[in-house]
Amino acid sequence: MLDHLFRHHYGKMVSVLIRIFGLRHLETIEDAIQDTFIKAMSAWRVQKPDNPEAWLTAAAKNRVLDIFRKLKAEKQRIPNVTTGTQAIAINDLFLDTEIEDSVLRMIFTACHPKLSATDRIAFALKTISGFTTKEIASAVLTKEDTIKKRLSRARKVISRENITFEIPLGEELVERLDSVHEVLYLIFNEGFHSNRTDILVRKELCGEAMRLCKMVLKNKNTRNDDGYALFALMCFHAARLDSKMNDKGEIIDLPNQDRSLWYFPLIRLGNEAMNQAVINNCFSHYHYEASIAAEHLKAPSFETTNWRSILKWYRQMYQLRPDPMTALNMALVHLQLGELQAAEALFRKIEPASLEQRSYLYYGTMAEYYLMRNEIKQALSCLELALGTVKNESEKQYLFQKKEKIKQQLNDGGKARSEGS
């Protein structure tokens, strides 16, 4: 409960307090918010408040004065805001509309072009959504120490370059939006298919990404076709979340998912966003990914999936953005179509190490390829490689069960031949 509230409110608190004190006091603000949540954890053990969100907001507002005292102690020139018009102005900044504006400013500040692309992502995940350094490392497939360096570097650049806390205009806004979308995409992906070892699906992160994306779309200056396509993609994927795992925490693969559990209101919302996304006939990889997700949702069963259409969208996406994961997905579609040679040609182009923490997906797909060729030993060998590289326990169990089932079938086949001889 508190973890979800922390995730939901961290970005709000950082954004409002930065708007009050300025970006140069970012570290002090982050420390203050950490203190607020530590206080909440302690206080709520005794008695949980009736309205936790209101409690956290009030605690953040009260912490404002503590920050002022700390900054005064550091001999900063701080005005007296405990009374009068400035105190009223601070209270106004905690109104819902002003909080939303502050969060938007924070999103675009985190995605400033003076920060490197990798630093932007780490900084945004930290300041907007309250990711820990460990969670950021998992989301962007890199080491925790590297993330700490990126965060430190981002703070130094913001201070040195005197970056302003605002939403840009004109061409600068268009360019900055690409980075904003990428960050929101990463947050959602970490929720939909987490890199953590202990949990695969993190609904609260999917919800957070969707909330922030809606915020960007709500502002007339920051909405665009790519943003609508990204939101459609999130809706389409989120609609399937309840069917991905069973009550035991075991993975249910797409062919075996109960499609009656797919949430139609989200599918409808995604369709509405997609209608907005295609008005100008200018397509991004978000459009193609959303189109692929929509094809799966349109099929009444796995067997009736329109794989030709999905392959078309993957090819368009690969032309726009050639990467090993898209190539692997195309190979998987060719397997569904029974086109083994086309799949094999794509496998040859992929270096498993280029998929980093997702390399187990390559070996798992190769196992499917060998099973279709009835080369059982090679399939088992690939599954062993997949088990050696997968980190998530649910996925590891899924692969292990698949391997054991194949071994059992192999043994049963051997017994049958022996009895028939």
C-alpha positions in Angstrom: 0.0 0.0 0.0 2.7 2.5 1.1 4.9 1.4 -1.8 2.1 2.2 -4.3 1.5 5.6 -2.6 5.1 6.4 -2.7 5.3 5.6 -6.4 2.2 7.7 -7.1 3.1 10.7 -5.0 6.9 10.9 -5.2 6.9 12.7 -8.6 4.1 15.1 -7.4 6.0 16.1 -4.3 9.3 16.5 -6.1 7.7 18.6 -8.8 5.8 21.0 -6.5 8.7 21.5 -4.2 11.1 22.2 -7.1 8.6 24.8 -8.4 8.8 26.5 -4.9 12.5 26.2 -4.2 14.1 25.8 -7.6 16.1 23.0 -9.3 19.3 23.9 -7.5 17.8 22.5 -4.3 16.9 19.1 -5.9 18.9 16.9 -3.5 17.6 18.6 -0.4 14.0 18.2 -1.8 14.6 14.5 -2.5 15.9 14.0 1.0 12.9 15.8 2.5 10.5 13.6 0.6 12.3 10.4 1.7 12.0 11.7 5.3 8.2 12.2 4.7 7.7 8.6 3.7 9.9 7.3 6.6 7.7 9.3 8.9 4.6 7.8 7.2 5.9 4.3 7.7 6.4 4.9 11.4 3.2 6.8 12.0 1.0 4.4 10.1 2.2 1.4 12.2 0.3 3.0 15.1 -2.7 4.2 13.2 -3.4 4.3 9.4 -5.0 7.6 8.3 -8.5 7.6 6.8 -7.1 9.4 3.7 -3.5 8.4 3.2 -3.1 10.6 0.1 -4.3 13.7 2.0 -2.0 12.8 4.9 1.0 12.6 2.5 0.1 15.9 0.8 -0.2 17.7 4.2 3.1 16.2 5.3 4.8 17.4 2.2 3.4 20.9 2.7 4.6 20.9 6.3 8.0 19.7 5.1 8.3 22.9 3.1 9.0 24.9 6.2 11.6 22.3 7.3 13.4 22.8 4.0 13.4 26.5 4.4 15.0 26.2 7.8 17.6 23.8 6.5 18.4 26.1 3.6 18.7 29.1 6.0 21.1 27.1 8.0 23.2 26.7 4.8 23.1 30.6 4.6 21.0 30.6 1.5 18.9 33.8 0.9 15.4 32.5 1.6 12.3 34.8 2.0 9.9 34.5 4.9 7.0 32.5 3.6 5.3 31.4 6.8 2.7 34.1 6.5 1.2 36.5 4.0 0.8 36.2 0.2 3.8 33.9 -0.3 2.3 31.4 2.1 -1.0 31.5 0.2 0.9 31.0 -3.1 2.6 27.9 -1.8 -0.8 26.5 -0.7 -2.1 27.2 -4.2 0.7 25.1 -5.7 -0.8 22.1 -4.0 -4.1 22.4 -5.9 -4.7 19.5 -8.3 -4.4 21.7 -11.4 -1.1 23.2 -10.2 0.3 19.8 -9.2 -0.4 18.5 -12.7 1.3 21.5 -14.2 4.3 21.0 -11.9 4.6 17.3 -12.8 4.5 18.2 -16.5 7.3 20.7 -16.0 9.3 18.0 -14.2 8.8 15.5 -17.0 10.1 18.0 -19.6 13.0 19.1 -17.3 14.1 15.5 -16.9 14.1 15.1 -20.7 16.2 18.3 -21.4 18.6 17.9 -24.4 21.5 19.1 -22.3 21.3 15.8 -20.4 22.6 12.8 -22.3 19.9 10.3 -23.5 20.9 7.7 -20.9 21.0 10.3 -18.1 17.6 11.6 -19.0 15.9 8.2 -18.7 17.5 7.5 -15.3 16.8 11.0 -14.0 13.2 10.9 -15.1 12.5 7.5 -13.7 13.9 8.7 -10.4 12.3 12.1 -10.1 8.9 11.5 -11.8 8.1 8.0 -10.6 10.2 7.4 -7.6 12.2 4.5 -8.9 15.1 3.3 -6.8 18.5 3.0 -8.4 18.1 -0.8 -8.4 14.8 -0.5 -10.2 16.2 1.9 -12.8 19.1 -0.4 -13.4 16.6 -3.3 -14.0 14.4 -1.2 -16.3 17.3 0.0 -18.6 19.3 -3.2 -18.4 22.5 -1.9 -16.8 24.4 -1.9 -13.5 23.2 -0.1 -10.3 26.5 1.7 -9.9 26.1 3.1 -13.5 22.7 4.5 -12.6 24.1 6.2 -9.5 26.7 7.9 -11.7 24.0 8.9 -14.3 21.8 10.5 -11.6 24.8 12.4 -10.1 25.8 13.6 -13.5 22.3 14.7 -14.4 22.0 16.8 -11.2 25.4 18.4 -11.9 24.4 19.3 -15.5 21.1 20.8 -14.3 23.0 22.9 -11.7 25.8 23.9 -14.0 23.7 24.8 -17.1 21.0 26.6 -14.9 18.3 24.5 -16.6 14.8 26.1 -16.1 11.8 24.3 -14.7 9.4 24.8 -17.6 7.6 23.2 -20.6 9.5 24.2 -23.7 7.8 25.7 -26.8 8.1 25.3 -30.6 10.6 23.0 -32.1 12.3 22.4 -28.8 9.0 20.9 -27.5 8.6 18.6 -30.4 12.2 17.2 -29.9 11.7 16.9 -26.1 8.5 14.9 -26.5 10.4 12.0 -28.1 12.4 11.6 -24.9 9.3 12.0 -22.8 7.5 9.2 -24.7 10.6 6.9 -24.4 10.7 7.3 -20.6 6.9 6.6 -20.3 7.4 3.6 -22.6 10.1 2.2 -20.3 8.1 2.7 -17.1 5.2 0.8 -18.7 7.4 -2.0 -20.0 8.9 -2.5 -16.5 5.4 -3.0 -15.2 4.2 -5.3 -18.1 7.3 -7.5 -18.1 9.5 -6.7 -15.2 13.2 -7.5 -15.1 13.0 -8.2 -11.3 13.7 -11.7 -10.2 10.7 -12.0 -7.8 7.8 -10.5 -9.8 6.9 -10.5 -13.5 3.9 -8.1 -13.6 3.8 -4.8 -11.7 0.4 -3.3 -12.3 1.2 -0.2 -10.3 4.0 0.8 -12.8 1.7 0.2 -15.8 -0.9 2.5 -14.1 1.7 5.1 -13.3 2.9 5.2 -16.9 -0.6 5.5 -18.2 -1.4 8.3 -15.7 1.6 10.3 -16.9 0.8 9.6 -20.5 -2.7 10.9 -20.0 -1.3 14.0 -18.4 0.9 14.7 -21.4 -2.1 14.1 -23.8 -4.4 16.3 -21.7 -2.2 19.4 -22.3 -3.0 20.9 -25.8 0.7 21.9 -26.2 2.1 18.5 -25.4 -0.3 16.0 -27.1 0.7 14.6 -30.5 0.2 11.5 -32.7 3.0 9.5 -31.1 1.6 10.2 -27.6 -1.8 8.9 -28.6 -0.2 5.8 -30.2 1.8 5.2 -27.1 -1.3 5.5 -24.9 -3.2 3.1 -27.2 -0.3 0.6 -26.9 -0.5 0.8 -23.1 -4.2 0.3 -23.1 -4.1 -2.7 -25.3 -1.4 -4.4 -23.2 -2.9 -3.4 -19.9 -6.2 -5.0 -21.0 -4.5 -8.4 -20.9 -2.8 -8.1 -17.5 -5.2 -10.2 -15.6 -4.8 -13.1 -17.9 -1.0 -13.3 -17.8 -0.6 -15.0 -14.5 -2.7 -17.5 -12.5 -3.4 -17.4 -8.8 -0.2 -19.3 -8.1 1.9 -16.7 -9.8 2.6 -19.0 -12.8 2.9 -17.6 -16.3 0.0 -18.3 -18.7 1.3 -18.0 -22.3 -0.7 -16.3 -25.0 -2.2 -19.5 -26.5 -3.6 -20.5 -23.1 -4.8 -17.1 -21.8 -8.5 -16.8 -20.9 -9.6 -14.1 -23.3 -12.8 -13.5 -21.3 -10.5 -11.9 -18.7 -9.3 -9.2 -21.2 -10.7 -5.9 -20.1 -12.9 -4.4 -22.8 -13.2 -0.8 -21.5 -9.4 -0.5 -21.8 -9.5 -1.9 -25.3 -12.2 0.6 -26.2 -10.1 3.4 -24.7 -7.1 2.2 -26.7 -9.1 2.2 -29.9 -10.2 5.8 -29.3 -6.6 6.8 -28.8 -5.5 4.9 -31.9 -8.1 6.8 -34.0 -6.5 10.0 -32.9 -3.0 8.7 -33.5 -3.5 7.9 -37.2 -5.3 11.2 -38.3 -2.1 12.6 -39.8 -0.8 9.4 -41.5 2.6 9.8 -39.8 3.6 6.6 -38.0 6.1 5.8 -35.3 7.2 2.5 -33.8 4.5 3.1 -31.1 1.9 3.0 -33.9 3.2 -0.3 -35.2 3.5 -1.9 -31.7 0.0 -0.8 -30.9 -1.2 -2.3 -34.2 0.4 -5.6 -33.4 -1.2 -5.6 -29.9 -4.6 -4.8 -31.5 -4.3 -7.8 -33.8 -4.0 -10.1 -30.9 -7.0 -8.5 -29.2 -9.1 -8.8 -32.3 -8.6 -12.5 -32.6 -11.3 -14.6 -30.9 -8.7 -17.3 -30.3 -5.0 -17.8 -30.6 -5.6 -20.1 -33.6 -7.4 -17.3 -35.5 -4.7 -14.7 -35.0 -3.9 -12.9 -38.2 -0.1 -13.6 -38.3 0.3 -12.2 -41.8 -0.9 -8.8 -40.6 1.3 -8.9 -37.5 4.3 -9.8 -39.7 3.5 -6.8 -41.9 3.5 -4.5 -38.9 6.8 -6.0 -37.6 8.4 -5.4 -40.9 7.4 -1.8 -41.0 8.7 -1.4 -37.5 12.0 -3.0 -38.4 12.5 -0.7 -41.3 11.9 2.3 -39.0 14.0 0.9 -36.1 16.1 -2.2 -36.9 16.8 -3.9 -33.5 17.4 -7.5 -32.5 14.2 -7.8 -30.4 12.1 -6.9 -33.4 14.0 -9.4 -35.5 13.4 -12.1 -32.9 9.7 -11.3 -32.9 9.5 -11.5 -36.7 11.2 -14.9 -36.4 8.6 -16.0 -33.9 5.8 -15.0 -36.3 7.4 -16.9 -39.1 7.4 -20.0 -36.8 3.6 -19.5 -36.2 3.2 -19.4 -40.0 5.3 -22.6 -40.4 8.0 -20.7 -42.3 11.1 -22.3 -40.8 13.6 -21.1 -43.4 12.6 -17.5 -43.0 12.8 -17.8 -39.2 16.2 -19.4 -39.5 17.5 -16.5 -41.7 16.5 -14.1 -39.0 18.0 -16.2 -36.2 21.4 -15.9 -38.0 21.2 -12.1 -37.9 20.7 -12.0 -34.1 23.6 -12.1 -31.6 22.0 -13.3 -28.3 24.3 -11.1 -26.3 22.8 -8.0 -28.0 19.5 -8.8 -26.2 21.4 -8.5 -22.9 19.1 -9.5 -20.0 16.5 -10.7 -22.5 18.8 -13.2 -24.2 16.8 -16.1 -22.7 14.0 -15.1 -25.1 16.3 -15.9 -28.1 17.1 -19.4 -26.7 13.5 -20.0 -25.9 12.4 -19.1 -29.4 15.2 -21.3 -30.9 13.8 -24.2 -28.8 10.5 -23.7 -30.5 12.2 -23.7 -33.9 14.0 -27.0 -33.1 10.8 -28.6 -31.8 9.1 -27.8 -35.1 12.0 -29.6 -36.9 11.6 -32.5 -34.4 15.1 -32.0 -33.3 14.4 -32.6 -29.6 17.9 -32.7 -28.2 18.8 -29.3 -29.8 15.5 -27.9 -28.3 16.4 -29.2 -24.9 19.9 -27.7 -25.2 18.4 -24.3 -26.1 16.1 -24.5 -23.1 19.1 -25.2 -20.9 20.7 -22.1 -22.2 17.6 -20.1 -21.6 17.4 -21.4 -18.0 21.0 -20.3 -17.5 20.3 -16.7 -18.5 16.8 -16.0 -17.3 16.5 -14.1 -14.0 12.8 -13.9 -13.2 11.7 -16.8 -11.1 8.2 -17.2 -12.8 9.8 -17.3 -16.2 12.4 -19.7 -15.0 9.7 -22.0 -13.7 7.8 -21.7 -17.0 10.9 -22.7 -19.0 11.7 -25.5 -16.5 8.3 -27.0 -16.8 8.5 -26.8 -20.6 11.8 -28.6 -20.6 10.5 -31.4 -18.3 7.4 -31.8 -20.4 9.6 -32.3 -23.5 11.8 -34.7 -21.7 8.8 -36.7 -20.6 7.4 -36.9 -24.1 10.9 -38.0 -25.3 10.9 -40.8 -22.7 7.4 -41.8 -23.5 8.3 -42.0 -27.2 11.3 -44.2 -26.4 9.2 -46.5 -24.3 6.7 -46.8 -27.1 9.3 -47.8 -29.6 10.8 -50.3 -27.2 7.5 -51.9 -26.5 6.7 -52.1 -30.3 10.0 -53.7 -31.2 
